[in-house]
């Protein structure tokens, strides 16, 4: 993954947040293996979901001086991953995992 090109602090922040994003992706993928105990409705989360979140993370970090946590959480939870989620409880779970 291409790190942030803005400065050293941006690169460091990108790497730390990318680790968190990958851990989140692995967690929701693992929940899929538990059937209805993991998610109320079966979802097909995929690698492109993680990739678009990674690109957005890089873009947000390069364009802002401070880390826009609320914007990153919203794009991941409501648009990228959350766009597939139709159950209210599953949506709450994704939001909780990202907060």
N, C-alpha and C positions, 0 to 999 in steps of 0.2 A: 504494500500500500504506500502510495506517495504521501509523505508527511507534509505538513503545512510548510510553506516556503517563506513565510513572513519574517520570522526571527526564531531564535533558539527557544524562547519561552513558549512560542506557539507550537513548535515541534514537540516539546515536552508535554504540553497540554493535550495535543492531538493524540500522542501515543497512549497516554493514560486513559483518555476518554474512549479511544478505539478499543482498548482492552475491555472496558466496561460494556461497550456496545457488543463486542463479540461474546462476552459472558452472558449478556442478556439474550442474544440470539440463540446461544447454546441452551439456555434455560428454557426458552419457550419451545424450542425444537424437542427437548427432552420431555416436556409436559405432554407433547403430542403422543408419546409412546404409551401413556397411561389411559388413553381413551377418554371416556366421560369423566374420569377422576381428574384428568389434566385440564381439559377444556370441555365446556358444555356442548359445543358443536365442534366437529373436526375441521381444522383449518390447515391449509397448505402453505405454511411460511417457507420462503425459499431464499436462496443465496442472493438474488437480485434485491430482496428487501434489505438485507444487510449492506449490500454495495451502495444502494442509493442513500441509506443513512450515513454511510462512511463519506460519501461525496458531499452530502449536506453538512456534515460535521466539519470537514475541511473548509468548505466555502464560508460557513458561519464564523469559524475561527479566524480566517484570513480577512474577512470584511469587518470584524468588530474588534474593539480594543478589549472589552471584557467578554467573558464566556456567556453567551445568551442561553442559559439553561432552560428557561421557559419555552423558547422557540424550538430548541432541539428536542425537548420532551414532547412538545405538541406535534412536531412533524413526524417523529417516530411513533408515538402512541396513537395519534388520530389519523394520520395520513398513510404512512408507509406500512406499518404493521397493522394498525388499527383499522385501516381501510377494508380489510378482509373480515374483521370481527363484527358479528351481528348481534351477539348476545351481550346484554348489559353487564352481566357478572364477569364475563371474559374481558370485556373492555375495562372494567374496574381493576381486574387483575393485571392487565398490561400496564395501566397507568401506575399502579402500585409498584410493580417491578421496576419501572423507570424512575420512580421518585426516591 
